[in-house]
Amino acid sequence: SKPVCISFFCGMQKKIFLRMLMTMWIWVPFTHNGKSEKIVCVCVCVCVVCLPQYKGMANLHIFEDWCGTSISQLQKNLHYPLYPHTRTTVKKLAVSPGWTNYGFRIFGYIHPYTDGDFLFAVASDDNSEFWLSEDENPDNLKLRAYVGKTGREWTAPGEYGKYASQISDLIPLQKNNKYFFELIHKQNDQGTDHVEVAVSIGSGFSIIDSKFISLYTSECVCVCVCVCVCVLFWDVVAEMSGARLQGVLPDCIYNPSYIIKGYPLIRYQGLQFVHLTYVYPNDYTRLTHMESDNKCFYRGNPYYLERYGFSNYIQLDLPENEEIVIKYKGTANNEKEKEIQDNAIHIEEAEDGRDEEDSWVNQGFSEEEDYDLLNRAVFDVEVKWSQTFQAKPLDLHALRSDWIDLKCNVSGNLLLEESEALSVVEAFMKKLNRKFPRQFSLERIVNIEKKPDYNRGSRYLLELDLQEASGRHLRLVQYIYVKRTEDRGFHKKQKAQDAELKLCNPYSFYWNPTATVHFIVPVKNQAHWVQQFISDMEEMYRTTGDQNFNVIITDYESTDMNIEQALQNSYLPRYQYLKLSGNFERSAGLQAGIDLISDDHSIVFLCDLHINFPPGFIDTVRKHCVERHMAFAPIVMRLNCGATPLEPDGYWEVNGFGLLGIYKSDLDSIGGMNTKEFTDRWGGEDWELLDRILQGGLEVERLYLRNFFHHFHSKRGMWNRQMLRNT
């Protein structure tokens, strides 16, 4: 079913007006007569602004820490346009902050000093746009002048004639009216940042100053109004309960050989005992767009050549007694070969360090070279355009192991062989149908994860879509264990395609689909990120309807927003707020949040403020946290400056374990956060915690997650940093 759409109109009066800031859908799930229903709320946040006008100033909204030079790149910013880093004012339309990697909006009203036809001009470094309405209504804005669209255009201060787009057409304005305007500017990390708007009514251009501008809004507190209706939904897929699966597989003791309980680790040695998990089908977590920077697969680095070697090649189709081999890129001699040898053609990397003049010469534009052509015989190499070749199938994943390669940040999850995945599923379905004859059929393999233990067996997580004989759809999510067969050698891998797989239920190793997940975030003075985090949590709630999570924010006396009020105004199903004093301490802030949790059998997720979560993240945490057995440390993708979740560009944070899910009882048993050593410093507290988790007898699940991003940000205004005033 589709949710009912509601719209309503708010009247306007002469002395007040309502400015819409955002519209939000709120889904509040409940059950009625055995069916799933949700209350759907449309919430409109409005800002009440009281006149008279505020003359002599215009509104300035600043968006920091954002790379790029074009307006389109600014508009991709997560906070644009509603949540600027800073809200302030300017007294003229000529601004030069002397800063890098930012964008801003200046908006308000222009008050003409006379009736007439005006020309407007804009200059900037880098791109900018000047918009002007036909009247005081922002809905009637039109683009009048601009500097560039691609990000490569810029001007010097006061240079209004570099591009034709910089000067507007003649615009008729009247003295007794006001006209809404917006000036948008984007600056990168180079050049002299500036933007200015000038006006002319017959003579030269002059910058618009305070006498002719006024504020659009006084940035007063916004109020939210909600209208709710009830909408009926039918669940498409229901989860198969663990009770129904009892007796399908026999119980077996689960005690992997890689558990190191009580093993004396030196500081940060635990990294060596965390292994990756194999997945099926391919989740495409490999960052192919980054492989020009990090050659984890196409290994030209001696480190990888020595470790793995490389013997892949393609063989040309030739007449008998001839053989030419083209070696795979990255395995040829490092020195560029300039001669064609009799029996091999090598494909090499392009030569670095060549200046433009050399490049120009090599393109055939050298007079000296042309002169030589007239005085000596030269030969062109014949190109065999119809040459064909043979190639062996290339599986780069087969070269990898489950060890975490800290030098490779683009590789993604290990891939489980299809034959092995299908064999395990087939063996399980036989057991299921033996217990429940002709009741279930397999519709789809959603996901399979394998944690190998070559000494004793392998653990699998099966996520299968099943259909009952009645036609009802079910989602099965269960851990199973495949024992190592006795006739296999000690050092040989267990293969799931053996004749008879010994499937069993790992005793006490099961996940709780209703466990509450507590997201704990310590903060200080990060208002726009706090608001974004709350909005993201609301969106996850709206998308899933999952009420079994709790947001805990521990606040070190933030002065840039009222976080407690923001939580109260939110539509989160549960939240807790704790105000702390003193300097920011991440470990202490996390521990303070942990101490607020009364249910020891719920999950703690140690979180960060700048995270974009995939929609099913709460359930993902539940599936990979097993009380008394396993914690979960998902690998996040760090976005580069200017990248967004919709257009991601970045790398996997393979070294970080700060984003961690673990049952509170398990965290308490190992002593919680280390608040003695890691007080006013951070970095390393996640590795120290990992050491104690492993020594406590738990394993740590490590997976790359799609759409799990860490937003780019600088450290300006964070933690205990103070502002150095520019004098």
N, C-alpha and C positions, 0 to 999 in steps of 0.2 A: 504494500500500500504506500501511496505517496502522502506526505504530510500536507495538511490543509494550510494554504497560504493566506495570511491576514495582512491587511494594510489599513492604515487610518491616517487622517489628516489632522494636523494641529493648526488651529487658527493663529493669526498674527494680529497684534495690536500695534498702535502707533508708537508706544513708548517702550515696548519690549519685543523681542523676536527670539525664535528658537532656532538654534543651529544644530542640525543632526550630525552626530559624530560617528555613530556606528549602529548597526542592527545585528542582533544576535538571536539564533535559534536555541532554545533550551528544551531538552528532552528529559522528562522525569519519568522513569519507567515504574510500572507497578503491574500487578496481575489482577484479573477479574474474570470469574467464571472459567478459569483454566487457560485463558488467552492472555497474551502479552499486550498491554496497553501502555501508552505514553502520553503524558501531558506535554503538549507542544506550546511553548511560550515564545512570542515575538517580543523582544526587548529593545526599545529604542532609547539610546542615551542622548540627551539633549543638553545644551548649554544655554543658560538664561543670561542674556546680556542687556543691561539697562543703559539707555541713552541718558544724557547727551553724549555727543561725539568726543573722542579723545584726540584733539588736534596736536600737530607737531611731532607725531610719532607714527611708526608703522610696526606691525607685528613681525617678529623674526623667529623662525623655527629652524633649529640647527640639527643636522644628522651627522654625527661624527663617525670615525673609524670605518669609512666606506671608500674602497678603491674605485678607480675608473674616472673618466673624464666627460661622459655624456649624461644628458638628463635621463635617458632611458635606463642607464645603469643606476642612477639615484632612485628611480621609481621602483626598482627591484628590491630596495632595502626593506628589510622585515618591518621596520618601524614607520616607514613612510606611508602616508603623510600624518597619521594620527598621533604617533608617539615619538616626538622629537626628543633628543637628548637634553636640549636646552630650549626654553621659551623665554624670549626677551624682546626688546624693542630697539629700533634704530631711528635716528633723527634726520636722515637724508638717504636718498637712494644711491649711495656710493659707499661700498663696504669693502674693506681689505683686512681680514683678521690676522694675516700673517701665519697661516696654519696650513696643514696638508690633509689630504684624504677626507674630505667632508663635502656636504652639500647643504643647501638651505633654501627656505622659502621666505620671501618678504611679501607681505600682503596687507592690504588696507584700502583706503580711499584716496583718490586724487581729487583735489579741489582746484579747478581752473581759475586763473586770476582774471580771465576775460573771456568773452565769447569769441569763437574763431575756429579756424582749421589748424590743427596742431600736427607736427611731426614728432615722433618719438624715436630715440636711438638707444641702442644698448651696446656696451663693450664689456669684455670679460676674458679671464683666463681661469678655467677652460670654457666649456660650453655654458650657455645661458639662454633663457627664454623670458620674454616680457609679454604678459597677457593683460588685456584691458577690456573691461565690459562696456557695453553700450549704455549702461546706467549703473545703479548701485547694486544690482542683482548679480551675485556670483555665477548664476546659471547662464548668463549671457556673455561669459568670457570668450574672447577671441585672441588667437596668437597674432601679435602685431609685429614683433621683431625678435630676432634670435641670432646667436653666434653658434653656428654649427649644429650638426645632428649626429655626426659619427664619433665625436670625441677627439678628433685630430685638429679641430679648429680653435684658434685663440687670437686675442688681440692685445695690443699694449693699452695701458690706461688712456682713455680719451680718444682712442682710435676708432672712429665710427664709420669709416669708409672702406674698410678692408674687404667686407663681404656685402653683397647687395641686400642680404637678408637683415642687416643690422638696422636699417632705417625703415620705419613704417610708411604706409600710405598716409595721405592727409586724413585726419580724423576730426569731424566737427564736434566740439564740446561747448557747453554753456556754463557761464560763471556761477549761476545759482544752483547748479546740480553737482552731485558728487558721483565718482565713477570708481567701481571696485577694480583693483589691479592685483596681479600676482607676478613676482619676479623669482625665477627659479635658477639656481646656480650650482654647478658641480666643479670641484677642484680636485686634482690628483696630488701627487707628491713632488711635482716639479713646477718651476716657473714662479712668477710673482702673482699670488692670488688676488683677484679684484673683480668687482662687478659694479657697473654704474648705469643709470638710466638718465638720459638727458632729453630736453624738450626744446622745440623751436617753433616760433610762430612768424617766421619770415626772415629773421636774421640768423646768427649762429646758434649752436646748441649750448645749453647750460644745464648743469646737473639739477635735478629736482630736490629741493631742500625742505626743511621742516614747515615752511609757511604754506605748503601746498599738499600736505598729506595728513591723514588721521588714521587711528587704529580701527581695525575691523571688530576686534573683540578684546575684552579686558581679561581673557583667560580665567574666568571665574569657575567655580566648582560645577561639575556636570551632574545631572540627575538622570536616573534611569527609570523608565516606565515600561511595565510589562503587561501584555494581554495574552491569556492562556486559553487553549482549547484542548479537548481530549481526543486523541486519535488512536484507532485500533490497529495493531500490527499482529501478524502471525509469524512466529519463528520459523525460518526456513530450515535451519539445521539445529537439532538438539544434541547435547552432549550425552554420550553413553556413560552411565555412572559406573564407578568401580565395582559396586555391588553386583551388577549384572555380569561382570567379567570374572567373578570368583569361580574357580574350578576350571577355567579354560586352560590355564597352564599350571603346572605344579610349582610350588614355592621352592626357592633355592637360596642358599646363603650368598649374599653379595659382599665380597671382600676383595676389591681390586688389588693387584700387586703393586700398583703405583701409589697407593696411600702411604704417607710417610709420618704417621702419627708418632710423636715422640722423637723423631729424628732431629739431631742437633744441627740446625741451620746457622750459617753465619749470616750477618745482616744482608738482606736483599737477595739471598740465594734462592728464595722461593720461585723466582722467575724461571729458573731452570726446570722446575717440576710441573709447570703448566703446559698442557698439550692442547692442540687444536682438535676440533670435532669435524668429522666428515658429514656432508649433507647430500641429499638427493631429493628432488631433481636440482639441476643447476640453478642457483639463486642469483647468479650474475653479480656477485659482490666484488669481482675483480675490477679494479679501476683502470680500464683500458685507456682512458683519456690522459692518464698520468704516466704512461709507460715511456714517454720520451724523456722524462726526468729520472725515473727509477727503473733500471733494467733488471727487474726480478725474473722476468720470463725470458727476455731476449738478452741473455747475459753476455755483455762485453766486458764486464768487470772481472779482473783476475780472481777476485774472491770467489765468485760463483763458478768460474771456469775450473778452478782448483777443486772446489767442493763437489761439483756435479759433473763436470765435463759436458761435452755436447757433440753428438755424432750424427745429427740429422742433416740430410742433404737431399737435393733433388738431382735426378740423373736425366740428362738429355737423351732424346730418341735419336740415334745415329745409325749410319750404315755399319755393317759388320766390320770388326777390327778397329773401330774408332770408339773412343770413350772420353767424354768431357763431363766433369762433375762441377756443379755450382755449389759451393759450400754455403751453409746456412749463415745468415747475417749475424755477426758477433763472434764467429769462430775463425775468421781469416787472420792472416798476419796483421799486426797492428800498423805496420808501415805500409803506406799506399804504394801498390805496385803499378807502374806506369807502362809496363810492357805486357802484351798478350802472349801467354806461354802456350806451348804446343798442346798440352794435355789438360789444361785447367783454366777456367775463367773465374776469378775471385770477385765477389761482391763486397765492397769495402764501405766503411763509414766515410762520410764526407770530411774533407780535411778542414780542421779548425784554424782560426787565426789568419785567414787570408784577407788582406785589406781590399778595399773597393777597387783600387787601381789594378791589382792583380786579377780580380774578377773581370774587370772590363777588358783586360788584355786577353784573358782566356775565352771570352765570348767572341773573339775574332775581330776586335776593333783596333789592333795594333798596326800602325803604319809600317813599322819595322818588319813585322811578320808578313804583311802583305807584300812588301818589297822582296822578301826571301822567296815568296811563291813564284815570282817572275824569274828567278835566277837558279832555281834548283828543282829537281823532280820530287814530287811529294805523292803520297798514296793515301787514299781514304779506305778505312776498314769497311769491308762488305758487311752489311747487316742482314742476317738471315731471318727475315720477318716471319717465315712459316715454320720456324724451329719449334718443335714440341718437346715435352719432357715427361718424366714419371716422378711421382712423389709418394713417399710413405706417409700414412696417417700420423699426425703429430699431436700428441697429448702432453702438453706442457705440465699439466697438473700431476701427471704420473711421476715427474721428477721431484716432487715435493714430499716432505715428511710431515708428521704432526708436531714437530718441534716448531716453536714460535721463532721466526727469523726476524730479529729486531732491526735488521738492515733493510728489510723489505716492507714498505708501507702501502703497497698497491695490490697485493696478491689476492685477497678475499678468502672465502672459505674453501677448504679442501673438498673435492668432489668424490662422492661414493660411487663406485662402479654400478651401472644399471643392473647388471646380471646379479650382483650381490643383493641389491635392494629388492629386486623382484623375487629372489629366492626366499628372503626372510618374510616378505609379505605373503607369499604363497604358503609357506609353512605355517604362518600364524592363522591364515584364513582356514586352512585344513583343520587346525585345532579348534577354531571358533565354530565351524560347521559341524564338527564332531560333537561338540557340547550342545549346540542349538541347530539341529538338522534343518536345512532349507529355510532358515529364518533370515539370513543375512547374505547380501551380495556386495561385492566391492564395486564402488562407482569411480573412485579417484584416489590416487596416492597424493595427499597434500604435501607431506614432508616426512622425511626420514633422517634421523641424525644418528651417527655411530661414534661411540667412544671406544676405541680398540684397547684391549689388554691382551697382548700376544702371549702371555703366560697362562692366563686362566680363561679368557673368553672376551666377548665384546658386548657392551650395553647398547641398545637401540631405543630411540624414541620414535614410536610409530604414530603418525597423524593420518588417519584414513577416513574418507567419506564412505559411509555404508548406507545401504537401503534395506529396510525391513520388508518382509513379505507383504505387509499392509501398505507399503508405499511410503512410509515415513522415512525421512532422511536423518541420519545420525552422524555425529563426528566422534570418532574414537581417538583418544590421545592417551597412550600408555607406554610406560617403560617396560621393555622385556630384556632378557639376558640370553645370550647364545653361548653355551659352554664350549670350551676348547675340547675337541675330540681327543681321546686318549692315544690314538695311534699317530698323532702328529708329533713331529720333532719339537724339541724344547724351543728352538730359535725360529721355527717356521710360523708364519702368520696363519691365524684361523681364517678359513675361507667359507663364506656363507653358502657357497654353492656345493658344499659337501653333500653326499648322498642323503644323509639324515641329520638334520639340524636339531640340536638338543636345546629347544626353547624352554624357558622357565620364567617365573615371575620373581624378580629380585626382591627378596623378603625385606619389608619395611622401606623399600625405595619407591615411593610414589609421591606425586605432586597433588596439592590441594587446590582444586579449581575455585574454591570460595575464600581462600585466604586473603586477608586484608593486606594491601601493600601500602606502606607509609613512605612517601617521598619527602626526604628531609633536605632542606636547603638553608644554609646560613648566608646571610646577606648583610651588606652595609652600603647605603647610598648608591643604589643601582635602580632608580625608579623605573626607567623605561624597560629594563630587562625584567624587573619584578612583575610589572604589569603584563608584559608579554608572556612570562611563565604562567601567570594565573590564567590568561586567555587561552594558552595552549592546553592547560589542564581542563578548562571548561570545554574546549573543543573535543578533547579525548572523551570526556563524559558524554557529550552530545552524540558523538559518533557511535560509542559502544553501549551506552546505557549502564555501564558497570559502576555500581555504587560502592564496591568494596575496595576503595582506596582513600587515602587520607593525605592531605598536603600539610606539612609541618614547616613553618618558616621561623627560624630563629634570627632575630634582628638586633644587630649591634648599633642601636640608637641612630637609625637612619633619619636624616633631616630633610631629605628631598621628597618624601611622600609619607602619607599615613598608611602603612602596610596593613595594619589591623583593620582599618576602615575599608580598604580595598578588598580584603578577604570577606568582610561582612557583606559588602555589596555584590560579591561574586555569586555564581550559581554552582559552586562546588558542593558535592554531597557532604563532605567532611573536611574540616581544616582545623589546625591548631596554630596559635601564634604565641611566641615567647620573646619578650624583650630582654636583651642582655646588655650589660654595661662593659665599658673598657674597650681596648683595641680589638680589632677583628682577629679571631683565632678559628680557623676552619675546623680543626679537630675538636676543640671545645664546643663550638657551635653545633657540630653534628652530634656530639655526645649529649648535649642538652636536649636536643630533639629526641634522641633515643630514649632518654629518661622519661619523656612524656608518654611513652607507649606502655600501656598496662597489660596488653595481651602478649605473652611471651611466644605464642604460637602464630604470630603474624610476621610478615616479611618487612624488613627494613631495606629501603633503597637509598643509599647514600648518593645524593644527586648534586648536580651543578645547575647554576641559574641559566646558562646560555645554551640549553639543549632543545632540539626539535625532535619530538617523539613520533614514531610511526603509530598508526591508529590502534593496533593490537598490542601495544607495548606492555600493558599491565598483565595480560595473560601470558605474554612471553616471559616476563619475570617469574610468574607463578610456576610455569612449566619447568623452569630451570633452577628453581630453588627447592631443595628437598631437605626437610628438617633432619638434623643429625648426620647428613650425608654430603650435601653439595651447596655451594654458593655460586653466584652467577656474576661474571664480569664481562658484559657485552662490549665489543669494540666499536667505538664511535668514529665517525668520519669527521675530521676537522675541515671546515670550509675555509677556503682561502679568502683573502680580502676581496670583497665585491661579489662573491658567490652566494647563491641562495639555494634553499631546498628544491626549488623548481628547476634551477639551472646549477646543479652542484659541481664544484670543482675543488679538489682538496686531496686529502690523504687519510689513511687509517691510522688512528692513534694506537699503535701496537704496544707502546711502552706503558700506557696509562692503565691503572686499575682503580682510579678514584670513583668511577661509576660502578657501584657494586650492590647486588641484592643478596641478602642473607637473612635467615630467620633470627629473630631477636634472641631466642634461647641460645642459638649457636654463637651469636655475637657476644652475648653476656658471658658465655662459658670460656671465651678466650680473653676476656678482660676489656672488651669494648675498644673505643678509640684511645690512642696513646696521647693523652693530654699533658703529660709531663715533659716529654722531649719536644713535641711539636706544639709550641705555644704561639709565639708571634711569627713563626716561619712555617711555610708549607712547601710541599715538594718532597716526596719520599715517604710521606705518611701512608700512602696507599701501598707501597711496596712492603713497608714494615708490617702493615695489617695483613697483607697477603702471606708473609712468613708465618704469622701466628695462626692464620686460618688453616694452612697446610699442616703445621705442627699439631693442630688440634684434631687432626684426623679427617678433615673434610677435603673433598676435591673441589676444584674451581672450574666451572664450565666457561669456555671462551669461544664466543661466536661473533662473526662480523654480521651486523644487522643492517639491512637495507632501510633507507629513509631515517636513519638514526644519526643526526648531525649535531655537531658542536659549532655554533655560530662564531664567526670571527669577531673579535673585539680587542681593543687595546686595554691597557691597565689604568688608563686615565680615570680618576675618580673612584677607583676600587679600593677595597680593604682599608688600610691605614694611610693611604697616600694623601698628602696635603697639597693644596693649590699654591703654586709659586706665582705671586702677583707680578704682572708685567709692568714695570715702572719706566 
